[in-house]
């Protein structure tokens, strides 16, 4: 199982808010049958699916089935985070996942040596929480079966993960701290990471186009919006016109769309919105959804986020980063002392 994804905790600082929303958790569940000391004996034939030993850590085997599941779980965080530095081949990915499995086994063995175990009630609570994510027990069991994982495998892996987590929280985290001065130094050294981007507050009148909308109806929609634009330019309230004519269920009162930043909108729509001056009304803008008439209310230029605003979340991030470094150092130390055997790959 994968207790943590080593060197995969990349926190985007495009917005200071990412400090509180973008941090990865220390422990995550990975392949559900890796590296347990209570392993069943492998099949007599080492080539039986999944029972080939891909590594041994202080005599504890890691099987090909463990590695296959770890590769699947290892890929998901890489893909979802959009990281560029990903393994370039299947072989590199498997090697990276195997190194994580080895490190996790070392951490679990260390937790055992220090006397840390999981609390049974906490394990059951986590099992129940996982199961609640599925429509029912049958669906849950089918999902496990598709991964060749039994409930007891999952329960044992949760026990292992929680044993490691208790060791980290009890024996390691109390030794990690970050002072306000440390946080300030990081803030001052990384100003670009604490910048709110340019944004614009807009309202709109939107007329929706559906699959059955005819060309004649589309032309009529454009004429309607052009007429509304003329009325607004002559002094009528754009907000009241939006309340009366707009078909956008997501806009607030007066067609208010709130503040928008670049990257949230279709390119053509974004180009139009950010080109408007405060109070200016666009021409008719088309999109795959329909036709839009947009008014810019207020532009806000990029601005530096104050240290006071991010101090608490930044300190939390730095503590987590320092904790990661401390656990990595422990894993490195354990690896140097361990007996790790990786069979040569067959050609």
N, C-alpha and C positions, 0 to 999 in steps of 0.2 A: 504494500500500500504506500501511497505517497503522502508522507506527513507534511512535506513542504516542497515547493518547487524552487530549488536552489537557483539563485541569480535570475529569478523570473519576476521579481517584485518591482516592476517599473511603474512609477506613479506619475501621471501626466500633470504638469503644473501650468497648463495653458491658462487655467483659472485658479485663483487661490482656493476656490471651493472644492477643487479636486483633492485638496489635502484631506478633507473629511469624507469624500465619497469614493476616492480611487484607490485606497489602500487595500492590498490583498491580505487575507488572513494568514496567520502563521502556520496553521495546520489545515490541510485539506485531505479529503479521502481520495485515495488513488486506486490503483488496481487492487482488487478485493481479496487476493489470496497470497500476497507476496510476503516472503521472509518471516514466517512465523516459526517459533521454536517448537511448537507442538505439531509439526507437519506430519501428515500421513506418509508412509513409505511410498516412493514412486513405483510405478508398474514395473514388472520384471523386464519388459522390453523398453529400453530407454527412448525408443523412437515413438512410443505410444503418444498420441497428440497431447501436448502440454506438459509431459513429464520429463522432458529433457532438461537436465540441469544446466543453467546458463552461468551460474556463479555460486560460490560457497563463501559465506562470511563467518569466520570462526567456527566452521563445521556445519553451519546452518545453510541448507540449499535454497537457492532461488530458482524457480522453474520457468520454463519457456511460457507456460500459461500465465504466470505472474507478469512476465515481461510484456506479453501481448496486450494484456489489460492495461498495464501501465502506459504503454505507447499510446493507446486510445485516449486515456485520461490526460496524458502529457500533451497531446496535440491540441486538446480543446482550449486550455488557457492561452496557448500561443496564438491560435487562430482568432479567438475572441478579443484578445488584447491588441491585435494588429501589429505585433512586434515585427521589426524588420530582420533582426538577427536570429533567424530560425535555422535549425538544421537543414542542410540543403538536400539531403538524401534520406531514404528510409534507413539506411545503415547508421547514419549519424544520429538520427532520431532514436533508434533503438539503443545505441551506445549511451546517449544522454539519459534516456529513461532508466537504463540499467544502473548507471552511476547513482541516480536518485534512489533506486531501490536498495542499493548497497548502503548508502548513507542512512536511509531510514532504518534498515536493520541494525546498523551500528548504534543509532540513537535509542532504538527500542532495547537493545541489549544493555546499554548504559542505564536506561531507566530501571530495568530489572535489577541490575547490580546495585543500584542505589535504593532499592526497595519501593519504587513507585508502581502502583497498580491503579487500575480504573475503578471508579465507584460504580457498582452494579446498577444502582438506580439511575445514574447519569447515562449509562450505556443504553438502558431500556428506554429512557426518555428520548435519546437521539434516534434509536431504532424507530420509535413511534413517530417522531417528527419526519423521518425520511419516508415512512410508509404513508403518512398523511398527504404527501405530495402526489400520490397516485389515487385514481378513482376508487380503488378497493383492493383488498388483499390479493385477489386473483390477478389483477393487473400488475401488482407489485411483484408477485412471484414470477410472472411471465417475464417481466423486465430483468429480474435476477437470472432467470434461466437463459435468457438470450446472451448473457455475459458469462454463462457457465459458473454462476456464483450461487451458493446456497445461503439461506438465512444465517446459519451458524457461522459461515465464512465471514459474512458481513459483521455479525456481532463480535467475532474475535478480532476483526480488524478495527472496529470501533474501540474495543478494549485496549488494543495496542496503541492506537492514536491517542487515546485519553491518558494512557500511562506516560507517553512522551510529553504530552501537553502539561500534565501535572508536574513532571520534572522541570520543564522549562519555566512554568509559572511560579513554582515553589523555590527552586534552587538557582535559577538563572536570572529571571526578570528582576528580583530585588537588588541584584548587583548592577543593574543598568539604569543610568539616569542621564538626563540632559538638562543643563542649567539654562536659565533665560539668556545668559551671555552667549552660550553655544548656539541657541536658536537665532539670536540677533546676528551673529557672525554668518550663519547660513543665509539668512534673509538678505543681508547686505551684499553677499557674494553672488547672489542669484536674482537680481532685480527683474529679469525678464520672466521669471517663473511666477511672479506675484503681480501680474498686470491684468486688469480687466480689459477685454477687447472693446473695440468700437462697437456701438450698438445704436439702434434707432427704434424709437417708439412709434408705432403706426396703427392706423385703423383702416378698415377696408369695407367696400361693398362688393359682395361676391354673388355671382349668378352661376349656378351649377349646371354642367353639361353631363347628360347621361348617355348611355349606349343607344338610346332611341331618339335622341335629339336630332332633328333634321337641320340641314344647312340653313333653311329659311328661319328656323327658330334661333339658330346661332346668330344669324345676322340681326334678328330682332333684339337679342340680348345685347349685342354691341351697341345698337342704336339707343337702347334703354340706358346703358351706362354712359354713353356720350351725352345724353340728355341730362342725366344726373350730374355729370361733371360741369356742364354749363350752368345748371342751377346753383351748384356749390360755388362756382366762380363768381356768380352774381350776388352771393351773400347768404344763401341758405345754409343752414347748419349741416355739415357733412355727417356728423354723428346722428342727427335725426333722420337723414336720408338713409343711412346705414340701418338704423332700427327699422325703418319702414320697408326697405327693399332687399337687404342682404339675406342670402340663404346659407350663410356659414354658421353652423351650430356651435362651432368652437370659439367664435369671437365673443367677446364680452359686450357689455352695453355700449351702444354707439359704434359697433364694429371694431372695438378695441382688440388688437392682437398682442398687446404688450410690447416688451422690448425684444428685438430680434438681433441676432449676431450672424456674422458671415458663416456659411457652412450649414445653416439650418434650412435654407430655401433652395428651390431650383435656380440654376445659374441666371437665367434671363430675368426671373422675378427678383432675385437678389440684386442684380445689377440695377434694375429700375428703382428698387426701394432705397438703396444706399446713394443713388444719384440725386434723390429729391432733397430739396432744402426744407427747413422747418416750415410747416404750414402749406407746402406745395402739394398739389394733387396731380397724380400721374394721368397719362392717357390710359386707354383700355389695354390691359395686359392679359394675354391668354396663357393658360397652362393646361396640363392634362386633365385638370379638374373642372375647368370652366373659365369664366372671365372675371377679372378683378379691376376695381378702381381703388387706388391706394392713396392715402394722405399721410405724409410724415408729420408727426407731432413734435418730436424732439430728437436731435442727434446728441450722442454722448461720445466724446473722443476717448481713445484708450487712456487709462489712468492707472497709476501705481496704487496697489492695495496697501493700506497702512500695516505696519508691523503689529500693532495692537489688535487689528482685526483677525490676523492669522496666527498670532502667537500660540494660542492653545492648541490648535490643530497642527501647526508646524512642529511644536514640541512633541506631540503624540507621534507624528510621522518619524521624527528623528529618533525617538525612543525605539520604535519598531525597527527602524533600519539598524540601529546599534544592537538591538537584540538579535536580529538576523545575522549580523557579523559575529556576534558572540557564539551563537549556535553553530555557525559555519566553522569557526575556529575550533570548537569542541569536536565537531565531526571530523575535521582534518586531523586533530590529535588522535582520535579513536582510530581513524584509518591507518595512521602511521604505525600504530601498535597492533593492528588486527592482522589476522591471517586470511587473506582474500585470494581465492582461486577462481580464475575465469578460464574455462576450457578453450583451447584453440578452436577457431572457427573451421568448419569443414569446407573444403573447396568443392 
